[in-house]
Amino acid sequence: MRPLLEAVSDGVAHRTRDLVAAMSDHFELSVEDRAALLPTGRQRRMDNRVAWAISHLSQAGLLDRPARGQVTITAAGREVLAQHPERVDMNVLNGFESYRQFRSRSSARDSAGHAPLSAEPDVEAASPQDLLAQAKTENRAAVEGELLKRALALSPMDFERLVVRLLEQMGYGRSGMVEHSGRGGDAGIDGIISQDPLGLDRIYLKAKRYAPDQSVQRPAIQGFVGALMGAQGDRGVFITTSSFSSGARAEADRVNARIELIDGARLAELMLRHGVGVQPETTVTLHQLDEDFFELL
């Protein structure tokens, strides 16, 4: 991780492919090592290692991704270079709240009883199923973090369109339609889900693109409820990239209308689950011995 930070310390945007070459030169890899593939045979090992180093550094806020396939160092990344002249690893990254949240999401995803991710996993003691489960949960957490960053980088109007696209992918409006009605910066309704062809059964949407440290407060919920009443609606979905304060949640529970609150963590989870803004990369199939087959021979 430290050589990678050093490679981008000039402050300009670097292409990922160039960083792969730079890291290969740094570690003096042979031609064979540079061409070595992962067991899946679909990706070069060095490409994979650099991509994951970038992902972890990005989760800690040490790298930024200004454009597709490009990375640049952040002010925090420069500080880490100065403070850690010998080595930068996961223990260093754990000093950053954003990275701890990423690790927390990874551990929370691990519902199958596998050991949580650690800075130095015991690879030899883990089964292939454990390793695959750990890789899957870490991948999900990393991608969800990147999805939230991309959502935050959108304009308010584009974020509203993203929310509408997500709900379409989730199946809402399948018998009717989902439409974007926001006008950028308004305090009203940003979208309408018509659950039937005549539009008699409607769900109203509100999308707020807030920074992670700026939670949605009670007045925002009250404003949305007022807009619902003005539209003679009784059901709404309020989606944000941040979180909801306890007062906001209490207000949503108090009113007669049914208000569903979706915070940033759940938004990213839903986007990943329904394939919005992501694409599958690798599929792995594990096999086990069929004892019944041999018993019945």
C-alpha positions as CSV (number, residue, x, y, z in Angstrom):
1,M,0.0,0.0,0.0
2,R,2.8,2.4,0.8
3,P,4.6,2.0,-2.6
4,L,1.2,2.7,-4.2
5,L,0.7,5.9,-2.3
6,E,4.2,7.0,-3.2
7,A,3.5,6.4,-6.8
8,V,0.7,8.8,-6.8
9,S,2.2,11.3,-4.4
10,D,2.7,13.9,-7.1
11,G,-0.9,14.8,-6.8
12,V,-1.9,14.1,-10.5
13,A,-4.4,11.5,-11.6
14,H,-2.8,8.1,-12.5
15,R,-4.3,5.4,-14.6
16,T,-4.8,2.1,-12.8
17,R,-3.1,0.2,-15.6
18,D,0.0,2.4,-15.2
19,L,0.1,1.8,-11.5
20,V,0.1,-2.0,-12.2
21,A,3.2,-1.5,-14.3
22,A,4.8,0.8,-11.7
23,M,4.2,-1.7,-8.9
24,S,5.5,-4.6,-11.0
25,D,8.7,-2.6,-11.6
26,H,8.9,-1.6,-7.9
27,F,8.8,-5.3,-6.8
28,E,11.1,-6.3,-9.7
29,L,8.7,-8.9,-10.9
30,S,9.8,-11.3,-13.6
31,V,7.9,-11.6,-16.9
32,E,6.3,-14.8,-15.7
33,D,5.1,-13.1,-12.4
34,R,3.7,-10.2,-14.3
35,A,1.6,-12.5,-16.5
36,A,0.6,-14.9,-13.6
37,L,-3.2,-15.3,-13.4
38,L,-5.5,-15.9,-10.5
39,P,-6.8,-19.5,-10.1
40,T,-10.0,-18.4,-12.0
41,G,-7.8,-17.7,-15.0
42,R,-9.7,-14.5,-15.7
43,Q,-7.5,-11.8,-14.2
44,R,-3.8,-11.3,-13.7
45,R,-2.7,-11.6,-10.1
46,M,-0.9,-8.2,-10.1
47,D,-3.9,-6.4,-11.5
48,N,-6.0,-7.9,-8.7
49,R,-3.5,-7.0,-6.0
50,V,-3.3,-3.4,-7.1
51,A,-7.0,-3.1,-7.5
52,W,-7.6,-4.3,-3.9
53,A,-4.9,-2.0,-2.5
54,I,-6.6,0.9,-4.2
55,S,-9.9,-0.2,-2.9
56,H,-8.7,-0.4,0.7
57,L,-6.8,2.9,0.5
58,S,-9.9,4.5,-1.0
59,Q,-12.2,3.2,1.8
60,A,-9.8,4.9,4.3
61,G,-10.0,8.2,2.3
62,L,-6.3,8.1,1.3
63,L,-7.1,7.9,-2.4
64,D,-9.8,9.4,-4.6
65,R,-11.1,8.3,-7.9
66,P,-11.7,11.4,-10.0
67,A,-12.6,9.4,-13.1
68,R,-13.0,5.8,-14.3
69,G,-9.8,3.9,-14.1
70,Q,-7.9,6.8,-12.4
71,V,-6.8,7.5,-8.9
72,T,-5.2,10.4,-7.1
73,I,-3.9,11.0,-3.6
74,T,-5.8,12.9,-0.9
75,A,-4.6,15.2,1.8
76,A,-5.0,12.3,4.3
77,G,-2.9,10.1,2.0
78,R,-0.1,12.6,2.1
79,E,-0.2,12.7,5.9
80,V,-0.1,8.9,6.1
81,L,3.0,8.9,3.8
82,A,4.7,11.4,6.2
83,Q,3.7,9.6,9.4
84,H,4.5,6.0,8.2
85,P,7.8,6.0,6.3
86,E,8.2,2.2,6.5
87,R,4.9,0.5,6.0
88,V,1.2,1.2,5.4
89,D,-1.1,-1.7,6.1
90,M,-4.6,-2.4,7.4
91,N,-3.6,-1.5,11.0
92,V,-2.8,2.0,9.7
93,L,-6.0,2.2,7.8
94,N,-8.0,1.2,10.9
95,G,-7.1,4.6,12.3
96,F,-9.7,6.1,9.9
97,E,-13.4,6.1,10.8
98,S,-14.4,5.5,7.2
99,Y,-12.3,2.4,7.0
100,R,-13.6,1.1,10.3
101,Q,-17.1,1.5,9.0
102,F,-16.1,-0.5,5.9
103,R,-14.7,-3.2,8.1
104,S,-17.8,-3.1,10.2
105,R,-20.0,-3.5,7.1
106,S,-17.9,-6.5,6.1
107,S,-18.3,-8.2,9.5
108,A,-22.0,-7.4,9.6
109,R,-22.5,-9.0,6.2
110,D,-20.9,-12.2,7.5
111,S,-24.1,-13.9,8.6
112,A,-23.0,-17.4,7.7
113,G,-21.0,-17.9,10.9
114,H,-17.6,-17.4,9.3
115,A,-14.8,-15.6,11.1
116,P,-14.8,-11.8,10.7
117,L,-12.2,-10.2,8.6
118,S,-9.0,-9.4,10.4
119,A,-5.8,-7.4,9.5
120,E,-3.9,-10.7,9.3
121,P,-6.4,-13.6,8.5
122,D,-5.3,-17.1,9.3
123,V,-5.4,-18.4,5.7
124,E,-4.0,-21.8,6.5
125,A,-6.6,-22.5,9.1
126,A,-9.5,-21.4,6.9
127,S,-11.4,-23.6,4.6
128,P,-12.0,-22.6,0.9
129,Q,-15.6,-21.9,1.9
130,D,-14.5,-19.6,4.7
131,L,-12.1,-17.8,2.4
132,L,-14.7,-17.4,-0.3
133,A,-17.2,-16.1,2.2
134,Q,-14.7,-13.6,3.6
135,A,-13.8,-12.4,0.1
136,K,-17.5,-12.1,-0.8
137,T,-18.4,-10.0,2.3
138,E,-15.3,-7.8,1.9
139,N,-16.2,-7.3,-1.8
140,R,-19.8,-6.3,-0.9
141,A,-18.7,-3.9,1.7
142,A,-16.1,-2.3,-0.6
143,V,-18.5,-1.9,-3.5
144,E,-21.2,-0.5,-1.2
145,G,-18.8,2.1,0.0
146,E,-17.9,3.1,-3.6
147,L,-21.6,3.2,-4.5
148,L,-22.2,5.7,-1.8
149,K,-19.3,7.8,-2.9
150,R,-20.6,7.9,-6.5
151,A,-24.1,8.7,-5.3
152,L,-22.7,11.7,-3.3
153,A,-20.8,12.9,-6.4
154,L,-24.1,13.1,-8.4
155,S,-26.0,16.3,-8.9
156,P,-29.3,16.5,-6.9
157,M,-31.3,15.8,-10.0
158,D,-29.2,12.9,-11.1
159,F,-29.4,11.4,-7.6
160,E,-33.2,11.6,-7.9
161,R,-33.0,9.7,-11.2
162,L,-30.8,7.1,-9.5
163,V,-33.4,6.5,-6.9
164,V,-36.1,6.2,-9.5
165,R,-34.0,3.7,-11.4
166,L,-33.4,1.6,-8.3
167,L,-37.1,1.4,-7.5
168,E,-37.8,0.3,-11.0
169,Q,-35.2,-2.4,-10.7
170,M,-36.8,-3.5,-7.4
171,G,-40.1,-4.1,-9.3
172,Y,-42.1,-1.1,-8.2
173,G,-44.4,0.3,-10.8
174,R,-44.3,-3.0,-12.8
175,S,-48.0,-2.8,-13.4
176,G,-48.0,1.0,-13.6
177,M,-45.0,3.3,-13.9
178,V,-42.3,5.1,-11.9
179,E,-41.8,8.8,-12.8
180,H,-39.3,11.4,-11.8
181,S,-41.1,14.6,-10.7
182,G,-38.5,16.6,-8.9
183,R,-37.3,20.0,-10.0
184,G,-34.0,20.2,-8.3
185,G,-33.8,21.7,-4.8
186,D,-37.6,21.7,-4.2
187,A,-38.9,20.6,-0.8
188,G,-41.7,18.6,-2.3
189,I,-42.0,15.2,-4.1
190,D,-39.2,13.9,-6.3
191,G,-40.9,10.8,-7.7
192,I,-44.2,9.0,-8.0
193,I,-44.7,5.2,-8.2
194,S,-48.0,4.3,-9.8
195,Q,-48.7,0.7,-8.8
196,D,-51.6,0.2,-11.2
197,P,-52.1,1.4,-14.8
198,L,-54.7,4.1,-13.8
199,G,-52.4,5.5,-11.1
200,L,-54.9,5.0,-8.3
201,D,-52.4,3.3,-6.0
202,R,-49.5,5.7,-5.6
203,I,-46.3,5.8,-3.5
204,Y,-44.4,9.2,-3.3
205,L,-40.6,9.5,-3.2
206,K,-38.2,11.9,-1.6
207,A,-34.5,11.8,-2.3
208,K,-31.9,13.8,-0.3
209,R,-28.2,13.7,-1.2
210,Y,-26.6,14.5,2.1
211,A,-23.0,14.1,3.3
212,P,-22.4,11.2,5.7
213,D,-22.0,13.6,8.7
214,Q,-25.2,15.5,7.9
215,S,-28.2,13.4,9.0
216,V,-31.8,14.0,8.0
217,Q,-33.6,15.9,10.8
218,R,-37.3,16.0,11.9
219,P,-38.2,19.1,9.8
220,A,-37.3,17.3,6.5
221,I,-39.7,14.5,7.4
222,Q,-42.4,17.1,8.4
223,G,-41.9,18.8,5.0
224,F,-42.2,15.5,3.2
225,V,-45.4,14.6,5.1
226,G,-46.8,18.0,4.2
227,A,-46.1,17.4,0.5
228,L,-47.8,14.0,0.9
229,M,-50.9,15.5,2.3
230,G,-51.0,18.1,-0.4
231,A,-50.9,15.3,-3.0
232,Q,-53.6,13.4,-1.0
233,G,-51.1,10.5,-0.5
234,D,-50.7,8.3,2.5
235,R,-47.5,6.3,1.6
236,G,-44.0,7.6,1.0
237,V,-40.3,6.6,0.7
238,F,-37.6,8.9,1.9
239,I,-34.1,8.0,0.7
240,T,-30.8,9.6,1.7
241,T,-27.1,9.0,1.3
242,S,-26.5,9.7,5.0
243,S,-28.7,8.7,8.0
244,F,-31.8,9.7,9.9
245,S,-31.8,11.3,13.3
246,S,-33.8,9.8,16.1
247,G,-36.1,12.7,15.8
248,A,-36.7,12.1,12.1
249,R,-37.4,8.4,12.7
250,A,-39.8,9.3,15.6
251,E,-41.6,11.7,13.3
252,A,-42.0,9.1,10.6
253,D,-43.5,6.7,13.1
254,R,-45.8,9.3,14.6
255,V,-47.7,10.5,11.5
256,N,-50.7,8.7,10.0
257,A,-49.0,8.3,6.7
258,R,-46.8,5.3,6.2
259,I,-43.2,6.6,5.7
260,E,-40.4,4.2,4.8
261,L,-36.9,5.6,5.6
262,I,-33.9,4.3,3.6
263,D,-30.5,5.5,4.8
264,G,-27.2,5.4,2.9
265,A,-26.1,2.0,4.1
266,R,-29.4,0.4,3.1
267,L,-29.4,2.4,-0.2
268,A,-26.0,0.9,-1.2
269,E,-27.1,-2.5,-0.1
270,L,-30.2,-2.3,-2.3
271,M,-28.3,-1.0,-5.3
272,L,-25.9,-3.9,-5.1
273,R,-28.6,-6.5,-4.5
274,H,-30.6,-5.3,-7.5
275,G,-27.7,-4.6,-9.9
276,V,-27.9,-0.8,-10.1
277,G,-24.6,0.8,-10.9
278,V,-22.7,-2.5,-10.6
279,Q,-21.8,-5.5,-12.8
280,P,-20.8,-9.0,-11.9
281,E,-17.1,-9.8,-12.2
282,T,-16.2,-13.3,-11.2
283,T,-18.3,-16.4,-10.5
284,V,-16.7,-19.2,-8.5
285,T,-18.1,-22.8,-8.0
286,L,-16.8,-24.9,-5.2
287,H,-17.2,-28.7,-5.3
288,Q,-17.3,-31.4,-2.6
289,L,-17.1,-35.1,-2.7
290,D,-20.4,-36.9,-3.2
291,E,-20.2,-39.7,-0.6
292,D,-23.6,-41.1,-1.6
293,F,-22.4,-41.7,-5.1
294,F,-19.6,-44.0,-4.0
295,E,-21.8,-45.7,-1.4
296,L,-24.3,-46.7,-4.0
297,L,-21.8,-48.1,-6.5
